[in-house]
Every structure is written in C-alpha cells, then in structure tokens.
Amino acid sequence: MKTAIEDIKKYSTGFKKHFWQYLFLFLCLDFFNQYLLIPFSRFLNTYLFQVVSVPFSSLQFIDTIITHHPFVCIALVIEVLFYMWLIYLEFAILLIGINSIRAACSLKKFLKEVQQAVKPRNFSAVLLVLLYTFLVIPVAEVIFRTPLLSKIQMGEFIWDYMTRKIILGGILLLFYLLIIIVGARLIFTLPKMILKQEKFKAALAESWQMTKRGGYWKTISKILLLLLLSTILLVIFYLGCYLLQLLWDVFPGQFSFIMANINLFLIQVVSALTLAWFMWVCSGILVKPLKLKQKKYSKKHRRSNWILWVTILFLISSFGLIKNNSWYLDNTETKQPLIISHRGVNGNNGVQNTIPALKDTVKSKPDLVEMDLHETKDKKFVVLHDANLSKLTGINKKPSQLTLKKLTSLMAYENGHRAKIVSFDHYLDVAKKDKQRLLIEIKTTPADSKQMLEDFNRKYGKIILNRNYQIHSINYQVITKLHKINPELPVFYIQPYNFIYPTSLADGYSMEYSTLNPDFIRQAHKQKKAVYVWTVDNPNVMKKMLYDHVDGLITNNLEEAKVAVRQYEHNLSYANYLLNYIMTIPI
C-alpha cells in the first residue's frame, strides 16, 4: 500500500509538471473521437443499415448482407477492422505520447515511435486492445462522466443484458471474470510491444511470465487504488454540484437554469481532467515494471504555446458542449410522454396480441397499444409477433405457411392464460369499439408477397389515418415503400441499437432504450420527429428516459409507467437532471 501511494504521488507530480503538454494530447484524441470519429461512424452506419434494410439484431442480417449485398458486407467488415485498428493506434499514441512528454522528445521522434508501433506485424495486438476495451469502457463510463463517455452506452447495455435473465447474467459474469483473469496476465503485453517494439508472441510470453504466481497483483492493486481515489474524488465533487443545485433550484426565473448549465459543464470538465490524471498515472504504473532505459532530451517547449493550443481546443469543444447541455436541461417545452402497451398486454394479464388481453389492457387507458402483424399464406393479416408459432401454440409453422382461417383456429398459451390467435380485422373492430389507438408493427419475412404493403395500404390506410393510429417497422424498406405509397401514413423506424443518425424518411423512431443517448433524441427533435423507447419495465429506467426527453414509453407495465411519469413530473428539477446525467446505470 505504501509503495502504491508513493507511486501515485510521484506520477501525479509528473502530471502537474507536464500538465499543458499532456492536456493538449488528451484533448486532441478526445476532439478526434467526439467530433470526427463518432459522427463519421454514425453517418456511415446510417447509410449502410438503410441499404441493407434488415434488423441488425437478427441472424437474417448476416445472411442478407452476404447473399444480397456483398459490397455492403465488405464495407462493414472493413469498418469493424478499421475501428479495431484505430483503438490500438490511439492507445499507442497515448502511451508513446506520455512517455515522450516525460522524456521531452521531439515531435519527429514521437511520430517515428508511433509509426513503429502500428506496423502490420502488430495487427494481432488489436484483438488484445479489443479485450481491454470491453473490460475498461463500462467501468470508465460509470465513473468518468465526460461528454465523450456519455455518448457510449456500453455499461447500460451490459446491465440491461445481465438483468433480463439469470442465465444471461451468469454467462456474462463468467465472460467478464475470464477476461479479467486473462487481461491481468497479459497486462504488460501492449506496453512491451508499443514502447519496446517487441513482437506480439514474445511480449505475450514475457507478460505471462512476469505475472505468474500472482505477479500481476502488485500492478493491479495500484491501478485499483488509483481508480478508488478517482471515484471518491468525483463522487464528492458530483455530490457537491448536486447539493448546490438543490439550493439554486429554490431561486426563481432563469437563475437556476443558468446555474444548472454551469454545474453540468463543471461536472464534465472535472470528469475529463480526472480521467486525464488517471490515465497519466496509470501509464506510469504500467510502464514501471518494464524498466525502460529512457534518454532525457534537453529540448524545451514554451509553456505559453501549449496553453494557447489547449485554450483553442477547449473553447471549440465548449461551444458545442454548452449548446447540448442547454437543450438537455431545458424543460420548458416538456410534454407528457405517451404510455404505450407492449404487444397489447399489461403485466401478465393475458396472451400477447390477443383480444382478451386487449380488452383488459384498455381498462388502464394507455395512449397507444402496440401490436404486431404478419402476412398469412392467403395474403391476409394476422396479429402475431413471432415468425414461428411454436412458442405460443406448440406448432412448428410460420404464419406465411398457414391461411388466416387456420391461424385463427389455433389456441395460444402464455403466462397461465389461453386465447385464440386473432385476425387484424377483428383486432381493429375491438380497438374501435373501445376507442383505443394502436401502434401497428409490420413484421416482414422473405416469404411476404411483393404487393403486401400495397394490399395493406389499400385495405387499412384510411382506417389508420381516420383513427389516428401509427405504424412502425424494423425493416427500412417498409418505411420507404409506405412513404411512397401513402406519404400521409405516420411510420416510425424501429432500431435495436443506436448506431445511426435520425436522418431517414421515417416520421419518428422506436429505439431500444439501453444504447439510446440524448444526442440522438436531440437531433430527432430538431427534425420534429418523435422518439419512443422499448421495452422499459423498470421504473428507474423509465424516469431516466423521461429526463432524456423521450416522447413515449413502450412497456409491459402500464401502472408502473404511470407512476414513473407522475413522479418525474412532481420531482422535475435541474438537480434531478444533473443526477440523471451522473447516474449511468439507473438503480
């Protein structure tokens, strides 16, 4: 413990000494990632996913791009490999940069070392960097609430995945334990490759040797202590900002809004500085066991030059940051979100997408009831979610293999309930009688007829418009074709992962909540497009989504959603907006 504290003090002194030079390096990487890499990535993915028009969440996605879109497939593979290589490159730049700053190296020598580190022979190290990315990012984004990390929702996605089912959580936990053990044993591999130009196999073998019999613990314990100190410092600072905002919220007018903007900006800046300090000290801890022979260079750099460049980058970044923060904190135009029943149920009140469940659900008065459609063998429409009947009926058939008459004769079983599968016409009649608005999901399969959407619009287009219903689909071709057939139909685009920009023909978006970030919502709202989130059943998640300005909650728990909305509206304050930003994982 004593040695760990001494090392942290020693490297912290170096951080203070080289503060402006290092901050310039840190800001350059942050600026590149936040304003160039992420926008470019989302722009490219928006185009590619719209071309493919198949949900990224399904195996059909892989089959479709390989068989029907080979060039898109090649582009996606190149994109993934490029980002993996880029992560390694940025890690190399950071590690070499810190080492070069300590040794006062010239820019020419720094660039030469970076070039050596990213030679093709080191591509195998990219996989190792990917392993550490999965290990580090979820932890970092929970603790360090920087603008860049707030755009990455890996921690929330993993938390959501773990809490769905015990077995899924167990598998993920075992996976993380495995990569923690492997990561600890290989902890010196990358520093050796980057700073000592060792080959991958040699560096890996040496790291494995150095960390045997718990040899990694000395280094890991120092990093954990450093992480603990960072967490304590930030928690104290976050708490101080939150308590101050509670005080400012008492004041009337614009004062509390201005102070909330200042507090949020300070949270982001202090988080970034703490992360920069953590990375500097952490690099020193990692490099120390390598016993590098460093030559000290006498070249001096004027401090005023570094301050000038840091100030320029800081001001450019701050402009966009303050603008985004003001949008996030602005609750003057907050509308009551729509509460939407998922698959026509409320809790376990019946079999999904059936009449008994619908009749019971409408008693809770949801704003919309979401339900699903498939085309049948005889080109009609049945209310069904799954592409196979086996889960609900025990019959291993697809809706496209049976006529509507046969389908509606089948009994479905779920949650201790039983009910007949229902036609879309029957579902519409019941919804009309109960004056219940619908959100209709159009499911697609390769077996669908070519004129399916034309038939759908001809028979139901006027009904949907007259009753103020809405449509959504995960297949982008549905959005484009319906927009062409009947531009008046309100059609939303379903996305299981937030990899894209809201630049499409869709009238709105139905987004899986765990990877959704406020940036997407802000951009959609600028285009006057609504954003719904699915499937939110946890009250804390619901409130988090409301603070992020979503327009609708698609849920299985209508009563809990109503309570969450009431609590959100009753406790609406800038202090709670700050708390929502700080708390990555809603608990």
N, C-alpha and C positions, 0 to 999 in steps of 0.2 A: 504493500500500500504506500509506504514511504517513497519508494522508487517511482511509483506511478505518479504521485503528486509532484515529485521533483521534475519528472519529465514533462508533465503538463505545464508547470511553471516555466520551465526552460523554453519550450516551444511557443508558449504564449508570449514570452519576451520577444522571440523572433518575429512573431506575428505583428506585435506592436511596432517593432523596428522597421519592418518591410511592409507596413500596412497599405500604403498608397499603391505601390507596385503590384502587390498581390490582389488588392481590390480591383485594380484595372483588369487583371487576368480573369478574375472571378466574374466581373460584370460583363466582360466580352463573351464568355461562354454562356452566361445567363441570357444576354441580349440575343445571341445567335439562336439559342433554343426557343426562347419565348416569342421572338418577333420574326424569325425566319423559318426555323425547322418545323415547329408545330403548325403554323399557318400553311406552309407548303405541303406538309403531310396530309392535313385535312382537305386541302384543295384537291390533291391528287386522289385521295380515297373517295371523295365525293364523286369525282368523275368515274373512277373505276367501278365503284359499287353500283352506280346508276347504270353503267353499261351492262354489268352482269345481271342486275335485277333479280338476284336470288339472295335470301337472307344469309348473312354471314354466320348465323348461329347453327346452320344445318349442314349435314353431310352432303346434301344436294348442291351446296355452294361449290364444294371442291370438285364434284363430278361435272357440274355445269361449266365451270371455267376451263377445265381441262379439255372437255369434249367440244364445247361450242365457242369458247373464247380463248384460244391458245395464246394470243398476243397479250391479253389481259393477265392470263396466268403467268406468263414470263415477266410481265411488268410487276406483278405482286411479289414474285419470288425475288426479283432484283431489289425491290423496295425493302423487303424484310432483311435481306443480306446487307444492303447499304446501311440500314439503321443499326444493325448489329455491329458493323464495322465502325460506324460513327460513334457509338457508345465507347468502344475501345479507344478510338482516336481521342475523344475528349478526356477520357481517363488518363491517357498518355500525356496529353498536353498539360493537364492539371498537375500530374506528378512531376514531370520534367520541368514544368514552369516553376513550381515551388522550389525544386532543387536548384534551378538556375538562379532564382531570385536570391536564395541563401548564399550561393557562390558568386553572385554578381557577374554572371555570364553575359556575353553579348547576345544580341538577338540572332545573329548569324549562327552561333554555336547552339542556341536553343532550337532553332529550326532544323539544324542538321541532326540533332539528337531525336527530334520528333520524327523526322524522315526515316531514321534508322529503326525507330521503334515500330513503325507501321509498315514495314516491308512485308511482302506477300507471305514470306515464310512464317510470319507470326499470326496468320489468319486463324489458326486453331485456338489462339488465346481469346478470340471473340466469343466463343462458347462459354468460356470461364467468366468473362465480363457479364454475359447474359445471366449466368447463375447468380453473381453478386448483385445484379440489378434487381432480380426477383426477391433477393434477400433484404436489400437495403432500402429500396424505394418505399415499400409500405410503411416501414418504421419511420423513415425520414419525413414523409408527408404528414404523418400524425403529429410529429413534434415540431418540425420547422414549417410554419405556415407562410411560406414565401409565395409570391404571385405565381411563380413557375410551378411549384409543387401543388398549389391549389388547383391547377388545371389537370393534374394527374389523379385519377380516382382509383388507383390500384388497391389501396388499403380498404376502401369501402366496398369495392367489388369482391375482394377476398373475404371480407367479413360477411357480406351477403351470402356468398357461396358456402361458407362454413356453417352458417346458421339455418340453411334450408333443411338439411337432413343430417342426422348424427353421423351416418356412414360417410357422407361427403366431407363433413368437418374432420372426421377421423383420418380419412385418406389425405386431406390437405395438410393436416397436422403432421402426419408421418413424413410427407414430402418435405415439409419445412425443416423437420428435425434432421432429415437426411442431408439437405443442402447446407444446413448449419454445420454439421459434422464435417462434410466434405470441404465446405468453404473454409473452415478453421484449419484443416490440414494443408490446404493449398494457398494459404493466405499470403505467402511470400513469392508465389509463382509470378504474378504480374509485375510486382516491383523489380524482381530479378530480370525479367525479360525486357522491361522498359528502361531501367536505369543501368543494367549491366550487360545489355544486349545478348543475353543468354538465349539459347534455343528453347522451345516450349518443353520438350521432353526432359532436357537437363534441368531447367528451372523447376519443373513439376517434381522431379525426383529429389532435388535438393530441398524443396519446401517440405515434402513428405518426410524426409529425413530429419529436418530441423524441428518438426512439430511432433515427432513420435514421443510416446510416453508422457503425453500432456505438455509437450514443449510449447504448444501454441498458447497455453493459458496465460503466460506472462504478458504476451502482447494483447490477447483478447481482453484480459482483465483491465488493462489500461484503457482500451477503447471503450469498454463498458462503463468504467468510471467517468471517462470524458463525456459519454452520452448521458449519464446520470446528472452530471454537473450542468450540461446544456439544458436538459429537461427541467431541472429545478430552477435555473435562471429564467427560462422562458415562461414557466408556469407562474412564477412570481410576477413577471412583467405582464403577462396576459391578465392575471387576476387584478393587478393594479389598474390596467386600462379598463377592465370591465367595471370595477368599483367606481372609478372616476366617471365613467359614462352613466352609471346609475344616478350619480349626482347631477351630471349635466342634463339628464333627461327631465329633471324637475323644472328646468328653465323653459319658458315659453318661446314661441317663434322659431326662427332659423338657427338660433344659437346651438341647440342640442344637435341639430343636423350637421352643422359645421364642425363641432367637437367630435362627433362620431366619425366624420371623414378624417380628421386629424388622428384620432385614436387608431382607426383601421390602418391608415398609412404608416403610423409608428409601429404597429404590430408587424406589418410586412417588412419594413426596413430592419427592425431589430432582429426579426427571424432570419433575414438574409445575412446580416452581419454575424449572427451566432452560428449559422451554418458555415459561413466562410471561415470563422475561427475554428470550428470543429474539424473541418476538412484540412486546414493547415496543420493543426496539432496531430490529427490522425495520421497524416502523411509522414510526419516526423517519427511517430511511434512505429509505423510500418517499416520505415527505412532504417531505423537504428540497428536492428539485428543483422542487416546486410553488411555493415562495416565498410561503407563506401569510402574510397580514397578520393576526397574532393580537393580539387585545386581551387584556391581562392584567387579571384581576379580583382584587379585593382580599379577596374573601370567604374566610374561613379555616374550616377544619373541624377539630374537635377530634380529635387523633390517637387518643385513648383510645376514641372511638366506633367508629372504623374497626377498631381492634384487637379490640374486643368482637364486632363483626359477623363479622369474619374467623374468630375463635375459634369462634363458634357454628356457622358453616358447616363449618369444618374438623372439629369434633367429630362433627357429624351424618354427614358423609361418612366419617369414620374408622371409625365403628361398623360400618357395612356392609362396609367395606373389610377390616377386621381379621377379620371373620367369614368372608368369602370366601377370604381368604388362608389361614386356618387349615384350611379344607376342602381347598384346593389342596395344601397341604403335608402333610396327614395321609395317611400311607402305612401306617397300622396295619391297615387292612382291605383292603389291596390284594390283588386276586385275579389269578390268572394269566389273561390275556386269551385269548379264543378265536382260533384261527387258521383263517381261512375261505378256501377256494379260490374264486376268482372265475371264474364260468362253467365250473367243473369242470376247470380246467387248472392246470398248474404250469409256469410259463415257457412255452416253445413246444413242449410235449410232445404236442400234438395239436390237433385241431379242437375249438373250444369247444362245450360241450353235447353231446358225443358219447360213445359207450360206450368206444372205445379210450382217449380222454383220461381218462375217469373211472377206468378200470382202472389206468392208470399213476399217476394222481394219488393214489389211495387208498394207494399204497405209502408215500407221505410222511406218512400218518396225520394229515390235517387234522381239526380238531374238527368242521367242517361243510364241505360242498361246496355252494356257491351255484350255482343253475341257474335257467333261465327257461322259462316256459310260455306258449304261445299256444293259443287255441281254433281248431279247424280247421273246415272247411266242414261236416263231418258231426258237429259238436258234440262232438268228442273233443279230446284234448290232445297237443300236440307240444312237444318240448323245443327251443326256439329263442329267441334273443334279439331279433333284428331284426324289424321289422314288414314287411320285404320280403326276399325270398330272393336278390336279385341279388348281394349282396356275397359270400355263401358258395357259391352254386350257379350264378350267372350267369343265373338265370331271373327275369324281372321279374314276380313274382307275390307276393301276400300270403298268409300262412298260412290266412287265412279264405276264400281263393278255391280251395283245394285240399282234397281229402279226406285223411285220415290215411294211407290206403294209398298214395296218390300221393306224399305228402310223404316217407314213409319209404323210397320207392324212389329218392329223389334223393341224389346224392353231393355232399358239401360239401368245400370245399378251403380250407385255411388253414395258413400257416407251413410250407409244404412237406409237409403231411400231407393225407390224404383219409379220409373216413369217411361212412357213411350217416347221414342225419338220423334221429333216433330218437323213438319214442313215449314218453310219460311212463310208461306201464305197464312198458315194457322197462327204462327207466332205474331205476324203483323196484325191479325184480327184481334188477338188478345191484347196486344200493346195499344191498339187504337181504342178498344173498349175501356182500358184503364188509363187512357191519356198519358201513356208512358213514352218518352222519347227514346230512340235507340241509337247506339253506335255500332254499326254493322261492319264486322271484319270479313273481307272477301279472301278466302283461302284459295290458293292455286296449287295445281299439281300438273305434271306433264300430260296427264290423261284428259285435261279440260278441253272442251271443244273450242275451235277457233273463234266462234261467234258468241262465246259465253258472255262477255261484257256487253255486247250489243243486245243480247236477249235480256240480260239483267236490267239494262237501262230502259229498254222498251216497256218492260213489264212493271218496273218499280221506280223508275226515275222520278215521275211526277209525285208518287206517294212520298218518297223521301224528301222532296222539296216542300211539298204541302204540309208535311208533319214536322218539318224542321229536324229531320234525322241527319246523322253524319255517317260517313264511311271511312274506314282506314284499312290499309293493307301493308304487308311486309314486302310485297313484290312491287318494285318501282314501275314495271310495265303496266300494272293495274292503274297506277296514278296517271301515267302519261296517256293511256288509252281512254280512260274515263274522262280526262280533261279534254281530250279531242272530241269524244262522242257527245259529252254534255258538260260544258265548262261551268255550268251553274252548280253542279253537284259539289258539296263540301267533302273533299277527300284528304285524309291525313296519311302521312308516311310513317310506318312503324319501323323503329330501329332498335335492335337488341344491344348495340354497342355504340357509344358516342365517338365515332371515328371521322365524322363528316361535318361539313358546314351546312347550315339550313338554307341552301341555295337549290331549290327544286321547284317543280310545278305544284307541289303539294300545298294545300291550304293550311296545314298545320302538321304537328309531329306527335306521335305516340312513342315515347322514349323509355327504355328500360332504365330504372332510376339509378342503379349503382354506379354507372360510368358517366352519368349526366353531370355537366358542370354549368355554372351560371353564365359563362361566356356564350354557350350555345343558346340558352334561353334569351339572353340579351339580344343576340343577333336575330333570332326568330321574331322577337317582339318589335324590333326595328322595321321588320317587313310586315308587321301587323298579322303575324301568324301565331296561333296558339300552340302551347306545348303541354301535352298530357304525360303523366308518368305511370308506369306499370311495373310490377304489381306491388303496391305498397300496402302492407298489412300491419306494419309496426307503427304505433302512434308517434314515436320519436322520429322515425324516418319521414312520416307524413309531415310533421312540423318543420323538419329540415327542408323538405321540398317546397313548403309554403314560403319559407324565408328566402328561398332561391327564386321565387316569383313564378312557379308553375301555374298553369291555368286549370288543371284538372287532375284528380287523383283516381286512378283505376284501381279498385280494391275489392277484396273478398269480405271486408269487414266494414259495412256501411256505418254502423253505430259508432265504432271507434273513430272512423274518419270524421263524422260529425262532431264528436267530442274534440278531436285534434284541431279542427277548424275553429271551433268556439274558443279553445284555449289559446290558439295562435292570435285570434282577433282580440281577445281580452288582454293578453300579455304583450301586445305589439309595442316594442320599444327598440331604440337604437342599441341599447345594451344587449338585448337578446339577439339582434342582428350580428353584433360582434361575437357573441358566444357561439352562434351558429357557424360563423366563419372559422373560429378556432377549433371547434369540435368536429373533426373529420368524420369520426365514426359515431353516429347517434346512439347514445345509451341513456 
